Structures are given as C-alpha cells and as structure tokens.
Amino acid sequence: QSVPSFPSKNRIRSDAAIQWSFSPALQITAVSSEPFLYLPSAAGYFIAGNSYTARFTCTIAGGGSNYAELAFTVNSPPRGPPCTVCNTADETQCSNKGAPVFDTFRISCSNWA
C-alpha cells in the first residue's frame, strides 16, 4: 500500500514526487513529510518474526524514476519473569527503597529471552 505524499520544502527539484510503500502491504496511517515517513505508533503494523521491505520512490516529471529499498525483520519482544531492582547498599537482602541519584541500584532480569 502506498502512503500519501505531501509537498516538501526539502526537495532538490520542484518537479519531483516522492512516495513510500511497504511489502507486504500494510494497512497504515502515516504522515509523510518528504523525504521522511512517520508512523504514529509501530504497534500493530509489524508482526514479530515477519520480514518487510520499505521502498522510497522518487519520480521526476517527464519520466525519470528511481528508488531505494530497506529490507528488515522484526524482532520478538523480550520475555521472561519480572525484573528485580535492588539497592546495593544492603548485600544481605534485596530492598527497592533508597534515595535516587545518591544510592546505587542493581536491575536484574534473569531468564529473559
């Protein structure tokens, strides 16, 4: 699916049209401020483990056209038990109480994948 194009102050040529597209096609609502593409939130657009190709196409009035592509695979989010936060001042027990900035805390996320 193509993302709508909007006029840009960043164009080198006034007769250039820029378009973004994705393969496989995505059902997205995005804002294009050529030559940039902004997704309001990536949540729901890309599925973990799937591969996508983003294509940026520039066409000059009169027929000249070229494109750049970026292929990427979406990582799975990290998973595991809850992390622990411990104040390092007391080595005998884990306490999550202390003075921010002044005390040192250890964050541990065991068995994460």
KEFIKE-967614 format. One record per residue: residue in one letter; residue number from 1; y, z, x of N, C-alpha, C in turn. Coordinates in steps of 0.1 Angstrom, whole numbers, plus 5000, padded with zeros to 4 digits. Layout:
# residues N
R  rest   nr   n.y   n.z   n.x  ca.y  ca.z  ca.x   c.y   c.z   c.x
R     A  NUM     Y     Z     X     Y     Z     X     Y     Z     X
...
END
This chain:
# residues 113
R  rest   nr   n.y   n.z   n.x  ca.y  ca.z  ca.x   c.y   c.z   c.x
R     Q    1  4988  5000  5008  5000  5000  5000  5012  5000  5009
R     S    2  5022  4992  5005  5034  4991  5013  5044  5002  5008
R     V    3  5051  5008  5018  5061  5017  5015  5075  5010  5013
R     P    4  5083  5013  5003  5095  5006  5001  5104  5006  5013
R     S    5  5112  4996  5016  5121  4995  5027  5135  4998  5022
R     F    6  5143  5004  5030  5157  5007  5027  5166  5002  5038
R     P    7  5178  4999  5035  5187  4994  5046  5188  5004  5057
R     S    8  5191  4999  5069  5191  5008  5081  5203  5005  5089
R     K    9  5209  5016  5095  5220  5014  5104  5214  5012  5118
R     N   10  5201  5014  5120  5195  5014  5133  5190  5000  5137
R     R   11  5192  4990  5128  5187  4977  5131  5194  4970  5143
R     I   12  5186  4963  5150  5192  4955  5161  5198  4942  5155
R     R   13  5191  4936  5145  5196  4924  5138  5198  4927  5124
R     S   14  5208  4921  5118  5211  4923  5104  5202  4916  5095
R     D   15  5195  4906  5100  5186  4898  5092  5171  4902  5093
R     A   16  5169  4914  5098  5155  4919  5100  5152  4928  5088
R     A   17  5139  4927  5083  5134  4935  5073  5122  4943  5079
R     I   18  5121  4956  5076  5111  4964  5082  5102  4970  5070
R     Q   19  5089  4970  5073  5080  4975  5063  5069  4984  5069
R     W   20  5065  4995  5063  5054  5003  5067  5042  5001  5057
R     S   21  5030  5002  5063  5018  5001  5054  5007  5009  5061
R     F   22  4997  5013  5053  4986  5021  5058  4973  5014  5054
R     S   23  4963  5015  5062  4949  5010  5059  4939  5021  5063
R     P   24  4931  5025  5053  4930  5021  5039  4943  5025  5032
R     A   25  4946  5018  5021  4958  5020  5014  4959  5035  5009
R     L   26  4971  5040  5009  4974  5054  5005  4983  5054  4993
R     Q   27  4980  5063  4984  4989  5065  4972  4999  5075  4976
R     I   28  5010  5070  4982  5020  5079  4988  5034  5077  4983
R     T   29  5042  5087  4983  5056  5086  4980  5063  5090  4993
R     A   30  5069  5081  5000  5075  5084  5013  5089  5079  5013
R     V   31  5097  5084  5022  5111  5080  5024  5111  5072  5037
R     S   32  5117  5060  5036  5118  5052  5048  5132  5051  5052
R     S   33  5135  5056  5064  5148  5054  5070  5146  5046  5083
R     E   34  5145  5033  5081  5141  5024  5091  5147  5028  5104
R     P   35  5140  5028  5115  5126  5024  5116  5117  5036  5115
R     F   36  5121  5047  5108  5113  5059  5107  5107  5060  5093
R     L   37  5095  5067  5092  5089  5069  5079  5087  5084  5078
R     Y   38  5091  5090  5067  5090  5104  5065  5080  5107  5053
R     L   39  5070  5115  5055  5061  5119  5044  5066  5133  5040
R     P   40  5069  5135  5028  5074  5148  5023  5064  5159  5027
R     S   41  5051  5156  5026  5041  5166  5030  5028  5158  5032
R     A   42  5021  5160  5043  5009  5153  5046  4998  5158  5037
R     A   43  4999  5169  5031  4988  5175  5023  4984  5165  5012
R     G   44  4971  5162  5012  4966  5153  5001  4966  5138  5004
R     Y   45  4974  5134  5014  4975  5120  5018  4963  5116  5027
R     F   46  4960  5124  5036  4950  5121  5046  4938  5131  5045
R     I   47  4926  5126  5046  4914  5134  5044  4908  5136  5058
R     A   48  4904  5149  5061  4898  5153  5073  4886  5145  5076
R     G   49  4885  5140  5089  4874  5131  5093  4875  5117  5091
R     N   50  4885  5113  5083  4887  5098  5080  4897  5092  5090
R     S   51  4895  5079  5092  4904  5072  5102  4913  5063  5094
R     Y   52  4925  5062  5099  4936  5054  5092  4943  5045  5103
R     T   53  4950  5035  5098  4958  5027  5106  4972  5026  5100
R     A   54  4982  5029  5107  4996  5028  5102  5002  5015  5109
R     R   55  5008  5007  5101  5014  4994  5106  5029  4994  5103
R     F   56  5036  4990  5113  5051  4988  5112  5054  4974  5114
R     T   57  5059  4967  5104  5061  4952  5105  5076  4949  5104
R     C   58  5081  4941  5113  5095  4936  5113  5095  4921  5111
R     T   59  5102  4917  5101  5103  4902  5098  5118  4898  5099
R     I   60  5120  4887  5106  5133  4882  5107  5135  4870  5097
R     A   61  5146  4870  5090  5149  4859  5081  5147  4846  5088
R     G   62  5140  4837  5082  5137  4824  5089  5123  4823  5094
R     G   63  5115  4834  5093  5101  4833  5096  5095  4841  5108
R     G   64  5103  4846  5117  5097  4854  5128  5093  4867  5123
R     S   65  5081  4871  5128  5075  4884  5123  5066  4890  5134
R     N   66  5066  4903  5135  5057  4910  5145  5055  4924  5140
R     Y   67  5044  4930  5145  5041  4943  5140  5035  4952  5152
R     A   68  5035  4965  5149  5028  4975  5158  5019  4983  5149
R     E   69  5008  4987  5155  4998  4995  5147  4994  5007  5155
R     L   70  4991  5018  5148  4986  5030  5154  4974  5035  5146
R     A   71  4963  5035  5153  4950  5040  5146  4949  5055  5149
R     F   72  4945  5063  5140  4943  5077  5142  4932  5082  5133
R     T   73  4926  5093  5137  4916  5101  5129  4921  5115  5127
R     V   74  4919  5119  5114  4924  5132  5110  4914  5143  5114
R     N   75  4919  5153  5121  4911  5165  5124  4907  5173  5112
R     S   76  4897  5181  5113  4894  5191  5103  4902  5203  5106
R     P   77  4906  5210  5095  4914  5222  5098  4905  5233  5104
R     P   78  4911  5242  5112  4903  5252  5118  4897  5261  5107
R     R   79  4885  5267  5110  4879  5276  5100  4872  5287  5107
R     G   80  4871  5298  5101  4864  5310  5106  4869  5322  5099
R     P   81  4864  5334  5104  4868  5347  5098  4883  5349  5100
R     P   82  4889  5359  5093  4903  5362  5095  4905  5366  5110
R     C   83  4917  5363  5115  4921  5367  5128  4925  5382  5128
R     T   84  4925  5389  5139  4930  5402  5141  4942  5403  5150
R     V   85  4951  5412  5147  4963  5414  5155  4963  5429  5159
R     C   86  4962  5431  5173  4962  5445  5178  4973  5448  5187
R     N   87  4979  5460  5186  4988  5464  5196  4981  5468  5208
R     T   88  4984  5463  5220  4977  5465  5232  4980  5479  5239
R     A   89  4989  5487  5233  4993  5500  5238  4981  5510  5237
R     D   90  4973  5508  5227  4961  5517  5225  4948  5509  5227
R     E   91  4942  5511  5238  4929  5504  5241  4917  5509  5234
R     T   92  4918  5521  5227  4907  5527  5221  4905  5522  5206
R     Q   93  4915  5517  5200  4914  5512  5186  4924  5501  5184
R     C   94  4921  5493  5174  4930  5482  5170  4940  5486  5160
R     S   95  4952  5487  5164  4963  5490  5155  4973  5479  5154
R     N   96  4976  5475  5141  4985  5464  5140  5000  5469  5138
R     K   97  5002  5481  5141  5015  5487  5140  5022  5488  5154
R     G   98  5035  5486  5154  5042  5487  5166  5056  5481  5164
R     A   99  5063  5480  5175  5077  5475  5175  5077  5461  5180
R     P  100  5080  5451  5171  5081  5438  5175  5092  5437  5187
R     V  101  5090  5428  5195  5098  5425  5207  5095  5435  5218
R     F  102  5093  5448  5215  5091  5458  5226  5076  5460  5229
R     D  103  5067  5459  5219  5053  5461  5221  5046  5448  5223
R     T  104  5035  5448  5229  5027  5436  5231  5015  5436  5222
R     F  105  5013  5425  5215  5002  5424  5206  4992  5413  5210
R     R  106  4979  5415  5207  4969  5406  5211  4964  5400  5197
R     I  107  4964  5387  5197  4959  5380  5185  4945  5374  5189
R     S  108  4935  5377  5181  4922  5373  5184  4916  5366  5171
R     C  109  4911  5354  5173  4904  5346  5163  4890  5342  5167
R     S  110  4881  5352  5166  4867  5350  5171  4859  5341  5162
R     N  111  4850  5333  5167  4841  5325  5160  4848  5314  5152
R     W  112  4859  5309  5157  4866  5298  5150  4861  5285  5155
R     A  113  4861  5275  5146  4856  5262  5150  4866  5251  5144
END
